[in-house]
């Protein structure tokens, strides 16, 4: 763990989803944009901004964000959290994500993946 406000979070895998993860690996690296937009929708975002440069792809949204526990849950690969809360908090949207593996699209498409949230 670092001494400043940054914190490293261990990525864990729910063993019940290992087979699902293997079957659902993404074939197109560009799919990560759709997956992040879906996560923004699930977090009640009404705006998703995508900026592309030669070196980076930055995706911002105005969704509810994640606290420390939410970040831990996000990086728990295979988490079933969205199955337990099938509707978004603010707008009551049906959640798109189900298996907690969409982040694989992002992780496979980049050298560095950074999450900035509340």
N, C-alpha and C positions, 0 to 999 in steps of 0.2 A: 504494500500500500504506500502511496506517496504521502508526503507531509503537507502538501497544499490542499486545495479543495477538490482536486481530481482524485478519483478512486478507480482502481481496477476491479472489474467484476468478473468472476469466473463464469465461463460458459459451461452450462450443464446440459445433459440430454436425458429426457424422460425415456427410460428404456422401452416403454410400451410403443414408442413411436420410431424406433430405429428402422424397422422395415418400411414404414410409411416414408421416412426421409429418403431412404434409398430409392424408392419407387418414384418419388416426386422431384428428383433433382432437375434443375432447370437446364434446358438445352440452349437457350438464347440469353446471353448476359444482359441484354437490354431489358429483360423482364423485371429487373429490380426496380425500375421506375414505376411500373404498374403496381408492384408489391408495396412500395413505400406510399404511393398514392392511396392504395387500399387501406393501409394502416392509418393514414391521415383521415380517411373517410370514417373508419371505425372509431377514431378519436374525435369525431364531430367537427372536423375541419370544414370550413366553407371556402377556403382558399388554399391552393397548393401552387407554390412558385418554383419553377425549375430553371436553373442557370447553368449553362454548359460553356466551359472554356476548354482550351487545349489540354489542361492538366487536371481539371476537376469537374465534377457534376455536383451541384449543390441543390438540395431539395428542402424547401421550407414550407411549413404549413401553420395554420392558426388553430390547430386542434387543442385538446385539453392538456396535452403534455403528460409527462410521467414524473412521479416522485422517485425516491431511491428504491422503494419496494417495486414500483412499476418497472423501473429499469432492470432490476434483478429478474422480474418475471419475463420481461422482453427477451433477455438473454438466456432464459431457461428454454433451450431448444426443445420443441415438442410439447410445450406447455398447453394445457387444456383450459386455461383461464377464460378464453372467449366462449368456450362451450358453457361455462357456468354463468356468464353474463352475456347472453345472446343479443341484447339490445344496448345501444350506446346510451350514455347517461343523459346528455343534453337534448338530443333530438329523437331519441328512441329508434334510431336506425337499426335495421337488421345488420349484424356484423358480417363482413365478408370473410375475414380470417377465421380459421378454425383450428389449425394444427400447430401453429407456432413455428413454421418452417419457412415462411416467406423471406425471412432475412437471409436465407442461404443464397438467394438470387443476388443480393447486394454483396455478400461476403465473397462470392465467386467472381464478381465483376470488378473488384477493386483491390488495390494494395493496402489502402487504409479506409476504415469505415468509422466515422465519428458521429456520435449522437449528442446533440445539445438540446436540453429541455429545461423545464422550469427548475 
